[in-house]
Amino acid sequence: MPAHLTRAAPPSPSDAPIAPHQLWPRLSSGQQQHVRQVLISVAKHLVAPRPHPSLHEEMRHDLHAPPESSKIDSETS
């Protein structure tokens, strides 16, 4: 039995992709406010100060290593 190929219907004008500047006016004021809040939250997260990874490793290493004076005291005893 041969398979019947069906074609998708062409997109209706309401289903056609639209550019962001065309989308914004179609959103309700509540939806626009929500988008603003999400974008601000993402922006704050992206620009939040983060410790430099190599500095964090050095600090963690220093916390586990005994102070230099302790090493010297134990060697001279």
All heavy atoms as a GROMACS GRO file, in nm:
protein
  598
    1MET      N    1   0.084  -0.118   0.000
    1MET     CA    2   0.000   0.000   0.000
    1MET      C    3   0.088   0.124   0.000
    1MET      O    4   0.171   0.139   0.089
    1MET     CB    5  -0.086   0.006   0.126
    1MET     CG    6  -0.208  -0.081   0.124
    1MET     SD    7  -0.296  -0.063   0.279
    1MET     CE    8  -0.436   0.025   0.224
    2PRO      N    9   0.069   0.209  -0.095
    2PRO     CA   10   0.148   0.332  -0.096
    2PRO      C   11   0.099   0.427   0.013
    2PRO      O   12  -0.019   0.436   0.043
    2PRO     CB   13   0.125   0.389  -0.235
    2PRO     CG   14  -0.002   0.329  -0.283
    2PRO     CD   15  -0.016   0.196  -0.214
    3ALA      N   16   0.195   0.494   0.073
    3ALA     CA   17   0.161   0.592   0.176
    3ALA      C   18   0.115   0.720   0.110
    3ALA      O   19   0.168   0.762   0.008
    3ALA     CB   20   0.282   0.620   0.263
    4HIS      N   21   0.013   0.779   0.166
    4HIS     CA   22  -0.037   0.906   0.113
    4HIS      C   23   0.038   1.020   0.179
    4HIS      O   24   0.041   1.031   0.301
    4HIS     CB   25  -0.187   0.921   0.138
    4HIS     CG   26  -0.270   0.820   0.065
    4HIS    ND1   27  -0.279   0.816  -0.072
    4HIS    CD2   28  -0.345   0.718   0.111
    4HIS    CE1   29  -0.356   0.716  -0.108
    4HIS    NE2   30  -0.398   0.653   0.002
    5LEU      N   31   0.099   1.100   0.097
    5LEU     CA   32   0.170   1.217   0.150
    5LEU      C   33   0.073   1.332   0.164
    5LEU      O   34  -0.002   1.362   0.071
    5LEU     CB   35   0.286   1.256   0.058
    5LEU     CG   36   0.394   1.150   0.040
    5LEU    CD1   37   0.499   1.199  -0.060
    5LEU    CD2   38   0.461   1.120   0.172
    6THR      N   39   0.072   1.392   0.277
    6THR     CA   40  -0.012   1.509   0.295
    6THR      C   41   0.076   1.631   0.312
    6THR      O   42   0.183   1.625   0.371
    6THR     CB   43  -0.102   1.493   0.420
    6THR    OG1   44  -0.018   1.474   0.533
    6THR    CG2   45  -0.195   1.375   0.407
    7ARG      N   46   0.029   1.737   0.258
    7ARG     CA   47   0.103   1.862   0.270
    7ARG      C   48   0.042   1.945   0.382
    7ARG      O   49  -0.079   1.946   0.401
    7ARG     CB   50   0.094   1.942   0.140
    7ARG     CG   51   0.169   1.879   0.027
    7ARG     CD   52   0.168   1.971  -0.091
    7ARG     NE   53   0.231   1.904  -0.203
    7ARG     CZ   54   0.256   1.963  -0.318
    7ARG    NH1   55   0.221   2.088  -0.337
    7ARG    NH2   56   0.314   1.897  -0.415
    8ALA      N   57   0.129   2.012   0.451
    8ALA     CA   58   0.082   2.102   0.556
    8ALA      C   59   0.017   2.222   0.489
    8ALA      O   60   0.062   2.269   0.384
    8ALA     CB   61   0.197   2.146   0.644
    9ALA      N   62  -0.087   2.268   0.550
    9ALA     CA   63  -0.153   2.388   0.497
    9ALA      C   64  -0.060   2.506   0.512
    9ALA      O   65   0.016   2.514   0.609
    9ALA     CB   66  -0.282   2.413   0.574
   10PRO      N   67  -0.062   2.597   0.419
   10PRO     CA   68   0.023   2.716   0.434
   10PRO      C   69  -0.019   2.792   0.559
   10PRO      O   70  -0.136   2.792   0.596
   10PRO     CB   71  -0.003   2.797   0.306
   10PRO     CG   72  -0.129   2.743   0.249
   10PRO     CD   73  -0.145   2.602   0.300
   11PRO      N   74   0.079   2.853   0.625
   11PRO     CA   75   0.044   2.924   0.749
   11PRO      C   76  -0.052   3.039   0.722
   11PRO      O   77  -0.039   3.110   0.622
   11PRO     CB   78   0.178   2.975   0.802
   11PRO     CG   79   0.269   2.973   0.685
   11PRO     CD   80   0.218   2.867   0.590
   12SER      N   81  -0.147   3.051   0.809
   12SER     CA   82  -0.239   3.164   0.795
   12SER      C   83  -0.165   3.290   0.839
   12SER      O   84  -0.066   3.282   0.911
   12SER     CB   85  -0.364   3.142   0.879
   12SER     OG   86  -0.331   3.146   1.015
   13PRO      N   87  -0.211   3.405   0.800
   13PRO     CA   88  -0.142   3.528   0.839
   13PRO      C   89  -0.125   3.541   0.990
   13PRO      O   90  -0.027   3.596   1.038
   13PRO     CB   91  -0.231   3.639   0.784
   13PRO     CG   92  -0.308   3.575   0.672
   13PRO     CD   93  -0.325   3.431   0.711
   14SER      N   94  -0.220   3.488   1.067
   14SER     CA   95  -0.208   3.500   1.212
   14SER      C   96  -0.103   3.405   1.268
   14SER      O   97  -0.053   3.425   1.377
   14SER     CB   98  -0.342   3.474   1.280
   14SER     OG   99  -0.383   3.341   1.253
   15ASP      N  100  -0.067   3.297   1.194
   15ASP     CA  101   0.034   3.202   1.238
   15ASP      C  102   0.174   3.234   1.187
   15ASP      O  103   0.269   3.169   1.226
   15ASP     CB  104  -0.002   3.060   1.192
   15ASP     CG  105  -0.126   3.006   1.262
   15ASP    OD1  106  -0.159   3.058   1.370
   15ASP    OD2  107  -0.188   2.912   1.210
   16ALA      N  108   0.185   3.332   1.099
   16ALA     CA  109   0.314   3.364   1.040
   16ALA      C  110   0.406   3.421   1.147
   16ALA      O  111   0.362   3.489   1.239
   16ALA     CB  112   0.296   3.466   0.927
   17PRO      N  113   0.536   3.390   1.136
   17PRO     CA  114   0.631   3.446   1.234
   17PRO      C  115   0.629   3.599   1.230
   17PRO      O  116   0.613   3.658   1.124
   17PRO     CB  117   0.767   3.393   1.189
   17PRO     CG  118   0.741   3.292   1.084
   17PRO     CD  119   0.601   3.310   1.035
   18ILE      N  120   0.648   3.658   1.347
   18ILE     CA  121   0.653   3.804   1.352
   18ILE      C  122   0.780   3.846   1.425
   18ILE      O  123   0.836   3.772   1.504
   18ILE     CB  124   0.529   3.864   1.421
   18ILE    CG1  125   0.517   3.816   1.566
   18ILE    CG2  126   0.402   3.833   1.345
   18ILE    CD1  127   0.407   3.885   1.644
   19ALA      N  128   0.823   3.966   1.396
   19ALA     CA  129   0.943   4.021   1.458
   19ALA      C  130   0.911   4.069   1.599
   19ALA      O  131   0.795   4.100   1.630
   19ALA     CB  132   0.996   4.137   1.374
   20PRO      N  133   1.012   4.077   1.687
   20PRO     CA  134   0.988   4.121   1.825
   20PRO      C  135   0.917   4.256   1.833
   20PRO      O  136   0.829   4.276   1.916
   20PRO     CB  137   1.127   4.127   1.886
   20PRO     CG  138   1.206   4.028   1.808
   20PRO     CD  139   1.151   4.035   1.668
   21HIS      N  140   0.954   4.349   1.746
   21HIS     CA  141   0.890   4.481   1.754
   21HIS      C  142   0.743   4.474   1.713
   21HIS      O  143   0.664   4.561   1.748
   21HIS     CB  144   0.965   4.585   1.669
   21HIS     CG  145   0.952   4.565   1.521
   21HIS    ND1  146   1.033   4.478   1.452
   21HIS    CD2  147   0.866   4.618   1.432
   21HIS    CE1  148   0.999   4.479   1.324
   21HIS    NE2  149   0.898   4.563   1.309
   22GLN      N  150   0.706   4.368   1.641
   22GLN     CA  151   0.565   4.350   1.606
   22GLN      C  152   0.489   4.278   1.719
   22GLN      O  153   0.370   4.294   1.734
   22GLN     CB  154   0.552   4.268   1.479
   22GLN     CG  155   0.608   4.338   1.356
   22GLN     CD  156   0.614   4.244   1.236
   22GLN    OE1  157   0.650   4.128   1.251
   22GLN    NE2  158   0.578   4.296   1.119
   23LEU      N  159   0.561   4.201   1.800
   23LEU     CA  160   0.500   4.125   1.907
   23LEU      C  161   0.461   4.213   2.025
   23LEU      O  162   0.355   4.197   2.084
   23LEU     CB  163   0.596   4.015   1.954
   23LEU     CG  164   0.553   3.933   2.075
   23LEU    CD1  165   0.428   3.854   2.044
   23LEU    CD2  166   0.664   3.842   2.119
   24TRP      N  167   0.548   4.308   2.059
   24TRP     CA  168   0.528   4.388   2.181
   24TRP      C  169   0.390   4.453   2.189
   24TRP      O  170   0.323   4.442   2.292
   24TRP     CB  171   0.640   4.492   2.191
   24TRP     CG  172   0.644   4.560   2.324
   24TRP    CD1  173   0.600   4.687   2.351
   24TRP    CD2  174   0.689   4.506   2.447
   24TRP    NE1  175   0.618   4.716   2.484
   24TRP    CE2  176   0.673   4.606   2.546
   24TRP    CE3  177   0.743   4.383   2.484
   24TRP    CZ2  178   0.707   4.587   2.678
   24TRP    CZ3  179   0.777   4.364   2.616
   24TRP    CH2  180   0.760   4.464   2.712
   25PRO      N  181   0.344   4.520   2.084
   25PRO     CA  182   0.211   4.584   2.094
   25PRO      C  183   0.097   4.483   2.110
   25PRO      O  184  -0.010   4.518   2.158
   25PRO     CB  185   0.195   4.661   1.962
   25PRO     CG  186   0.327   4.662   1.898
   25PRO     CD  187   0.408   4.552   1.957
   26ARG      N  188   0.119   4.359   2.072
   26ARG     CA  189   0.014   4.258   2.083
   26ARG      C  190   0.001   4.202   2.226
   26ARG      O  191  -0.096   4.137   2.257
   26ARG     CB  192   0.041   4.141   1.988
   26ARG     CG  193   0.031   4.182   1.842
   26ARG     CD  194   0.051   4.064   1.753
   26ARG     NE  195   0.048   4.102   1.613
   26ARG     CZ  196   0.040   4.018   1.514
   26ARG    NH1  197   0.036   3.889   1.538
   26ARG    NH2  198   0.038   4.060   1.390
   27LEU      N  199   0.102   4.228   2.310
   27LEU     CA  200   0.097   4.180   2.448
   27LEU      C  201   0.011   4.272   2.532
   27LEU      O  202   0.009   4.393   2.511
   27LEU     CB  203   0.238   4.174   2.508
   27LEU     CG  204   0.338   4.080   2.441
   27LEU    CD1  205   0.475   4.095   2.507
   27LEU    CD2  206   0.291   3.936   2.448
   28SER      N  207  -0.056   4.212   2.630
   28SER     CA  208  -0.133   4.295   2.723
   28SER      C  209  -0.034   4.371   2.811
   28SER      O  210   0.084   4.339   2.818
   28SER     CB  211  -0.224   4.207   2.809
   28SER     OG  212  -0.145   4.130   2.899
   29SER      N  213  -0.083   4.472   2.882
   29SER     CA  214   0.007   4.548   2.968
   29SER      C  215   0.065   4.458   3.078
   29SER      O  216   0.180   4.474   3.117
   29SER     CB  217  -0.064   4.669   3.029
   29SER     OG  218  -0.174   4.625   3.108
   30GLY      N  219  -0.012   4.361   3.127
   30GLY     CA  220   0.038   4.267   3.227
   30GLY      C  221   0.149   4.179   3.171
   30GLY      O  222   0.248   4.152   3.239
   31GLN      N  223   0.132   4.135   3.046
   31GLN     CA  224   0.236   4.053   2.982
   31GLN      C  225   0.361   4.136   2.958
   31GLN      O  226   0.473   4.086   2.978
   31GLN     CB  227   0.183   3.996   2.850
   31GLN     CG  228   0.077   3.889   2.868
   31GLN     CD  229   0.012   3.851   2.736
   31GLN    OE1  230  -0.015   3.937   2.651
   31GLN    NE2  231  -0.014   3.722   2.720
   32GLN      N  232   0.344   4.261   2.917
   32GLN     CA  233   0.460   4.348   2.896
   32GLN      C  234   0.536   4.369   3.027
   32GLN      O  235   0.658   4.364   3.030
   32GLN     CB  236   0.417   4.483   2.838
   32GLN     CG  237   0.368   4.475   2.695
   32GLN     CD  238   0.322   4.609   2.642
   32GLN    OE1  239   0.318   4.709   2.713
   32GLN    NE2  240   0.285   4.612   2.514
   33GLN      N  241   0.462   4.389   3.136
   33GLN     CA  242   0.526   4.410   3.266
   33GLN      C  243   0.602   4.285   3.307
   33GLN      O  244   0.714   4.293   3.359
   33GLN     CB  245   0.422   4.447   3.371
   33GLN     CG  246   0.480   4.479   3.507
   33GLN     CD  247   0.574   4.599   3.504
   33GLN    OE1  248   0.557   4.692   3.426
   33GLN    NE2  249   0.674   4.597   3.588
   34HIS      N  250   0.544   4.168   3.283
   34HIS     CA  251   0.610   4.042   3.318
   34HIS      C  252   0.740   4.026   3.238
   34HIS      O  253   0.843   3.988   3.293
   34HIS     CB  254   0.516   3.924   3.292
   34HIS     CG  255   0.579   3.792   3.320
   34HIS    ND1  256   0.606   3.748   3.448
   34HIS    CD2  257   0.624   3.693   3.237
   34HIS    CE1  258   0.663   3.629   3.443
   34HIS    NE2  259   0.675   3.594   3.316
   35VAL      N  260   0.736   4.056   3.109
   35VAL     CA  261   0.856   4.047   3.025
   35VAL      C  262   0.963   4.142   3.077
   35VAL      O  263   1.080   4.106   3.087
   35VAL     CB  264   0.822   4.076   2.877
   35VAL    CG1  265   0.949   4.090   2.794
   35VAL    CG2  266   0.733   3.967   2.820
   36ARG      N  267   0.924   4.264   3.114
   36ARG     CA  268   1.020   4.360   3.170
   36ARG      C  269   1.086   4.304   3.295
   36ARG      O  270   1.207   4.313   3.311
   36ARG     CB  271   0.950   4.492   3.204
   36ARG     CG  272   0.922   4.581   3.087
   36ARG     CD  273   0.870   4.717   3.135
   36ARG     NE  274   0.812   4.790   3.026
   36ARG     CZ  275   0.680   4.800   3.003
   36ARG    NH1  276   0.594   4.744   3.084
   36ARG    NH2  277   0.636   4.868   2.900
   37GLN      N  278   1.005   4.250   3.386
   37GLN     CA  279   1.058   4.196   3.511
   37GLN      C  280   1.155   4.081   3.486
   37GLN      O  281   1.260   4.073   3.549
   37GLN     CB  282   0.944   4.151   3.602
   37GLN     CG  283   0.863   4.265   3.658
   37GLN     CD  284   0.740   4.218   3.733
   37GLN    OE1  285   0.696   4.105   3.719
   37GLN    NE2  286   0.683   4.306   3.814
   38VAL      N  287   1.121   3.993   3.393
   38VAL     CA  288   1.209   3.880   3.362
   38VAL      C  289   1.340   3.931   3.302
   38VAL      O  290   1.448   3.887   3.342
   38VAL     CB  291   1.139   3.781   3.266
   38VAL    CG1  292   1.237   3.678   3.212
   38VAL    CG2  293   1.023   3.712   3.337
   39LEU      N  294   1.332   4.025   3.211
   39LEU     CA  295   1.454   4.078   3.148
   39LEU      C  296   1.542   4.149   3.250
   39LEU      O  297   1.664   4.135   3.248
   39LEU     CB  298   1.418   4.173   3.033
   39LEU     CG  299   1.354   4.106   2.911
   39LEU    CD1  300   1.312   4.211   2.809
   39LEU    CD2  301   1.449   4.005   2.848
   40ILE      N  302   1.483   4.224   3.342
   40ILE     CA  303   1.561   4.291   3.446
   40ILE      C  304   1.627   4.190   3.536
   40ILE      O  305   1.745   4.202   3.572
   40ILE     CB  306   1.472   4.389   3.525
   40ILE    CG1  307   1.435   4.509   3.437
   40ILE    CG2  308   1.540   4.434   3.653
   40ILE    CD1  309   1.326   4.598   3.496
   41SER      N  310   1.554   4.085   3.572
   41SER     CA  311   1.610   3.980   3.658
   41SER      C  312   1.728   3.911   3.590
   41SER      O  313   1.832   3.888   3.653
   41SER     CB  314   1.501   3.878   3.690
   41SER     OG  315   1.554   3.770   3.760
   42VAL      N  316   1.714   3.880   3.463
   42VAL     CA  317   1.822   3.815   3.389
   42VAL      C  318   1.942   3.909   3.380
   42VAL      O  319   2.056   3.868   3.401
   42VAL     CB  320   1.775   3.773   3.248
   42VAL    CG1  321   1.891   3.730   3.160
   42VAL    CG2  322   1.673   3.660   3.259
   43ALA      N  323   1.918   4.035   3.351
   43ALA     CA  324   2.027   4.132   3.341
   43ALA      C  325   2.102   4.146   3.473
   43ALA      O  326   2.226   4.148   3.475
   43ALA     CB  327   1.974   4.268   3.296
   44LYS      N  328   2.028   4.152   3.584
   44LYS     CA  329   2.093   4.162   3.716
   44LYS      C  330   2.178   4.039   3.744
   44LYS      O  331   2.287   4.048   3.800
   44LYS     CB  332   1.989   4.180   3.826
   44LYS     CG  333   1.929   4.318   3.829
   44LYS     CD  334   1.826   4.329   3.940
   44LYS     CE  335   1.767   4.468   3.946
   44LYS     NZ  336   1.664   4.478   4.050
   45HIS      N  337   2.128   3.923   3.706
   45HIS     CA  338   2.202   3.798   3.727
   45HIS      C  339   2.331   3.797   3.644
   45HIS      O  340   2.435   3.753   3.691
   45HIS     CB  341   2.114   3.679   3.691
   45HIS     CG  342   2.182   3.547   3.708
   45HIS    ND1  343   2.205   3.490   3.831
   45HIS    CD2  344   2.233   3.462   3.616
   45HIS    CE1  345   2.268   3.375   3.814
   45HIS    NE2  346   2.285   3.356   3.685
   46LEU      N  347   2.323   3.847   3.522
   46LEU     CA  348   2.440   3.845   3.434
   46LEU      C  349   2.548   3.942   3.477
   46LEU      O  350   2.666   3.916   3.456
   46LEU     CB  351   2.397   3.876   3.290
   46LEU     CG  352   2.316   3.767   3.221
   46LEU    CD1  353   2.268   3.814   3.084
   46LEU    CD2  354   2.396   3.639   3.207
   47VAL      N  355   2.509   4.056   3.536
   47VAL     CA  356   2.609   4.155   3.574
   47VAL      C  357   2.647   4.146   3.722
   47VAL      O  358   2.728   4.225   3.770
   47VAL     CB  359   2.564   4.298   3.540
   47VAL    CG1  360   2.542   4.315   3.392
   47VAL    CG2  361   2.440   4.338   3.618
   48ALA      N  362   2.591   4.050   3.794
   48ALA     CA  363   2.623   4.034   3.936
   48ALA      C  364   2.772   4.003   3.951
   48ALA      O  365   2.827   3.924   3.876
   48ALA     CB  366   2.539   3.923   3.997
   49PRO      N  367   2.838   4.067   4.048
   49PRO     CA  368   2.980   4.040   4.068
   49PRO      C  369   3.002   3.896   4.115
   49PRO      O  370   2.931   3.848   4.203
   49PRO     CB  371   3.022   4.140   4.176
   49PRO     CG  372   2.896   4.178   4.244
   49PRO     CD  373   2.785   4.162   4.144
   50ARG      N  374   3.095   3.830   4.052
   50ARG     CA  375   3.129   3.694   4.091
   50ARG      C  376   3.277   3.689   4.123
   50ARG      O  377   3.357   3.755   4.057
   50ARG     CB  378   3.100   3.597   3.976
   50ARG     CG  379   2.950   3.578   3.953
   50ARG     CD  380   2.927   3.478   3.846
   50ARG     NE  381   2.922   3.552   3.721
   50ARG     CZ  382   2.934   3.498   3.602
   50ARG    NH1  383   2.954   3.371   3.590
   50ARG    NH2  384   2.928   3.571   3.494
   51PRO      N  385   3.315   3.613   4.224
   51PRO     CA  386   3.458   3.603   4.255
   51PRO      C  387   3.532   3.535   4.141
   51PRO      O  388   3.478   3.449   4.073
   51PRO     CB  389   3.462   3.519   4.383
   51PRO     CG  390   3.332   3.447   4.386
   51PRO     CD  391   3.233   3.532   4.312
   52HIS      N  392   3.654   3.578   4.122
   52HIS     CA  393   3.737   3.519   4.018
   52HIS      C  394   3.769   3.374   4.058
   52HIS      O  395   3.809   3.349   4.171
   52HIS     CB  396   3.866   3.600   4.001
   52HIS     CG  397   3.941   3.566   3.879
   52HIS    ND1  398   4.031   3.464   3.875
   52HIS    CD2  399   3.938   3.619   3.755
   52HIS    CE1  400   4.082   3.456   3.753
   52HIS    NE2  401   4.026   3.549   3.679
   53PRO      N  402   3.751   3.278   3.967
   53PRO     CA  403   3.771   3.138   4.004
   53PRO      C  404   3.910   3.108   4.059
   53PRO      O  405   3.925   3.034   4.155
   53PRO     CB  406   3.748   3.061   3.875
   53PRO     CG  407   3.682   3.154   3.782
   53PRO     CD  408   3.708   3.294   3.830
   54SER      N  409   4.015   3.168   4.003
   54SER     CA  410   4.149   3.137   4.051
   54SER      C  411   4.170   3.194   4.192
   54SER      O  412   4.238   3.134   4.273
   54SER     CB  413   4.255   3.190   3.956
   54SER     OG  414   4.249   3.332   3.950
   55LEU      N  415   4.110   3.309   4.222
   55LEU     CA  416   4.121   3.365   4.356
   55LEU      C  417   4.049   3.275   4.456
   55LEU      O  418   4.095   3.253   4.567
   55LEU     CB  419   4.063   3.506   4.362
   55LEU     CG  420   4.138   3.613   4.284
   55LEU    CD1  421   4.064   3.746   4.290
   55LEU    CD2  422   4.279   3.629   4.337
   56HIS      N  423   3.935   3.222   4.418
   56HIS     CA  424   3.859   3.134   4.505
   56HIS      C  425   3.939   3.008   4.534
   56HIS      O  426   3.944   2.962   4.648
   56HIS     CB  427   3.725   3.098   4.439
   56HIS     CG  428   3.635   3.019   4.527
   56HIS    ND1  429   3.633   2.882   4.525
   56HIS    CD2  430   3.545   3.057   4.621
   56HIS    CE1  431   3.546   2.840   4.614
   56HIS    NE2  432   3.490   2.944   4.673
   57GLU      N  433   4.005   2.954   4.435
   57GLU     CA  434   4.088   2.834   4.456
   57GLU      C  435   4.204   2.864   4.550
   57GLU      O  436   4.235   2.786   4.638
   57GLU     CB  437   4.142   2.782   4.322
   57GLU     CG  438   4.038   2.713   4.236
   57GLU     CD  439   3.985   2.587   4.302
   57GLU    OE1  440   4.065   2.511   4.363
   57GLU    OE2  441   3.863   2.563   4.294
   58GLU      N  442   4.268   2.981   4.533
   58GLU     CA  443   4.380   3.018   4.619
   58GLU      C  444   4.333   3.034   4.762
   58GLU      O  445   4.400   2.989   4.856
   58GLU     CB  446   4.443   3.148   4.570
   58GLU     CG  447   4.521   3.132   4.440
   58GLU     CD  448   4.570   3.267   4.389
   58GLU    OE1  449   4.568   3.365   4.465
   58GLU    OE2  450   4.609   3.272   4.271
   59MET      N  451   4.218   3.096   4.782
   59MET     CA  452   4.167   3.117   4.917
   59MET      C  453   4.135   2.982   4.983
   59MET      O  454   4.166   2.960   5.098
   59MET     CB  455   4.042   3.204   4.914
   59MET     CG  456   4.071   3.349   4.884
   59MET     SD  457   3.925   3.454   4.858
   59MET     CE  458   3.809   3.395   4.974
   60ARG      N  459   4.073   2.892   4.907
   60ARG     CA  460   4.039   2.763   4.963
   60ARG      C  461   4.165   2.684   4.996
   60ARG      O  462   4.175   2.620   5.100
   60ARG     CB  463   3.952   2.685   4.862
   60ARG     CG  464   3.884   2.566   4.927
   60ARG     CD  465   3.779   2.506   4.840
   60ARG     NE  466   3.843   2.435   4.731
   60ARG     CZ  467   3.787   2.409   4.616
   60ARG    NH1  468   3.665   2.449   4.592
   60ARG    NH2  469   3.851   2.343   4.522
   61HIS      N  470   4.266   2.695   4.913
   61HIS     CA  471   4.393   2.626   4.938
   61HIS      C  472   4.459   2.682   5.064
   61HIS      O  473   4.509   2.609   5.147
   61HIS     CB  474   4.486   2.640   4.818
   61HIS     CG  475   4.620   2.578   4.840
   61HIS    ND1  476   4.638   2.443   4.846
   61HIS    CD2  477   4.742   2.634   4.859
   61HIS    CE1  478   4.767   2.417   4.869
   61HIS    NE2  479   4.832   2.532   4.876
   62ASP      N  480   4.456   2.816   5.077
   62ASP     CA  481   4.517   2.881   5.193
   62ASP      C  482   4.448   2.840   5.324
   62ASP      O  483   4.511   2.830   5.427
   62ASP     CB  484   4.514   3.033   5.179
   62ASP     CG  485   4.612   3.082   5.073
   62ASP    OD1  486   4.701   3.002   5.034
   62ASP    OD2  487   4.600   3.197   5.029
   63LEU      N  488   4.317   2.817   5.318
   63LEU     CA  489   4.245   2.779   5.439
   63LEU      C  490   4.287   2.641   5.489
   63LEU      O  491   4.288   2.614   5.607
   63LEU     CB  492   4.094   2.779   5.412
   63LEU     CG  493   4.031   2.916   5.391
   63LEU    CD1  494   3.884   2.900   5.355
   63LEU    CD2  495   4.043   3.001   5.516
   64HIS      N  496   4.325   2.552   5.396
   64HIS     CA  497   4.362   2.416   5.433
   64HIS      C  498   4.510   2.403   5.466
   64HIS      O  499   4.550   2.308   5.532
   64HIS     CB  500   4.325   2.318   5.322
   64HIS     CG  501   4.177   2.310   5.298
   64HIS    ND1  502   4.086   2.282   5.396
   64HIS    CD2  503   4.104   2.328   5.186
   64HIS    CE1  504   3.965   2.282   5.346
   64HIS    NE2  505   3.972   2.310   5.219
   65ALA      N  506   4.590   2.497   5.421
   65ALA     CA  507   4.734   2.489   5.446
   65ALA      C  508   4.766   2.551   5.581
   65ALA      O  509   4.710   2.655   5.618
   65ALA     CB  510   4.809   2.563   5.335
   66PRO      N  511   4.853   2.491   5.658
   66PRO     CA  512   4.892   2.552   5.785
   66PRO      C  513   4.973   2.678   5.760
   66PRO      O  514   5.040   2.691   5.658
   66PRO     CB  515   4.978   2.445   5.852
   66PRO     CG  516   5.020   2.354   5.744
   66PRO     CD  517   4.920   2.365   5.634
   67PRO      N  518   4.968   2.773   5.850
   67PRO     CA  519   5.046   2.896   5.832
   67PRO      C  520   5.195   2.866   5.824
   67PRO      O  521   5.242   2.768   5.882
   67PRO     CB  522   5.014   2.979   5.957
   67PRO     CG  523   4.897   2.913   6.021
   67PRO     CD  524   4.889   2.774   5.970
   68GLU      N  525   5.266   2.948   5.753
   68GLU     CA  526   5.410   2.927   5.735
   68GLU      C  527   5.484   2.923   5.869
   68GLU      O  528   5.575   2.846   5.888
   68GLU     CB  529   5.469   3.037   5.645
   68GLU     CG  530   5.426   3.025   5.500
   68GLU     CD  531   5.474   2.895   5.436
   68GLU    OE1  532   5.589   2.855   5.459
   68GLU    OE2  533   5.396   2.834   5.361
   69SER      N  534   5.444   3.007   5.964
   69SER     CA  535   5.514   3.011   6.092
   69SER      C  536   5.499   2.878   6.166
   69SER      O  537   5.590   2.833   6.235
   69SER     CB  538   5.464   3.126   6.179
   69SER     OG  539   5.326   3.108   6.206
   70SER      N  540   5.387   2.809   6.149
   70SER     CA  541   5.367   2.679   6.214
   70SER      C  542   5.462   2.576   6.156
   70SER      O  543   5.516   2.491   6.226
   70SER     CB  544   5.224   2.630   6.195
   70SER     OG  545   5.135   2.718   6.259
   71LYS      N  546   5.484   2.583   6.025
   71LYS     CA  547   5.576   2.488   5.961
   71LYS      C  548   5.717   2.509   6.014
   71LYS      O  549   5.787   2.415   6.046
   71LYS     CB  550   5.577   2.508   5.809
   71LYS     CG  551   5.454   2.458   5.740
   71LYS     CD  552   5.468   2.478   5.591
   71LYS     CE  553   5.344   2.438   5.516
   71LYS     NZ  554   5.356   2.466   5.373
   72ILE      N  555   5.757   2.634   6.026
   72ILE     CA  556   5.892   2.664   6.071
   72ILE      C  557   5.910   2.622   6.216
   72ILE      O  558   6.008   2.560   6.253
   72ILE     CB  559   5.922   2.816   6.055
   72ILE    CG1  560   5.923   2.851   5.906
   72ILE    CG2  561   6.053   2.854   6.121
   72ILE    CD1  562   5.929   2.999   5.878
   73ASP      N  563   5.809   2.650   6.301
   73ASP     CA  564   5.815   2.612   6.442
   73ASP      C  565   5.825   2.461   6.458
   73ASP      O  566   5.902   2.411   6.542
   73ASP     CB  567   5.693   2.663   6.519
   73ASP     CG  568   5.691   2.815   6.530
   73ASP    OD1  569   5.798   2.877   6.510
   73ASP    OD2  570   5.583   2.870   6.558
   74SER      N  571   5.751   2.387   6.378
   74SER     CA  572   5.753   2.241   6.394
   74SER      C  573   5.886   2.182   6.343
   74SER      O  574   5.930   2.081   6.392
   74SER     CB  575   5.636   2.178   6.320
   74SER     OG  576   5.646   2.202   6.182
   75GLU      N  577   5.947   2.249   6.245
   75GLU     CA  578   6.074   2.197   6.192
   75GLU      C  579   6.190   2.224   6.289
   75GLU      O  580   6.284   2.147   6.299
   75GLU     CB  581   6.104   2.263   6.057
   75GLU     CG  582   6.011   2.216   5.948
   75GLU     CD  583   6.032   2.292   5.818
   75GLU    OE1  584   6.121   2.381   5.813
   75GLU    OE2  585   5.960   2.264   5.721
   76THR      N  586   6.184   2.336   6.362
   76THR     CA  587   6.292   2.369   6.452
   76THR      C  588   6.281   2.297   6.586
   76THR      O  589   6.376   2.290   6.661
   76THR     CB  590   6.298   2.522   6.477
   76THR    OG1  591   6.173   2.563   6.531
   76THR    CG2  592   6.327   2.595   6.350
   77SER      N  593   6.169   2.241   6.617
   77SER     CA  594   6.150   2.174   6.746
   77SER      C  595   6.206   2.034   6.746
   77SER      O  596   6.222   1.967   6.654
   77SER     CB  597   6.002   2.164   6.782
   77SER     OG  598   5.946   2.290   6.789
   0.00000   0.00000   0.00000
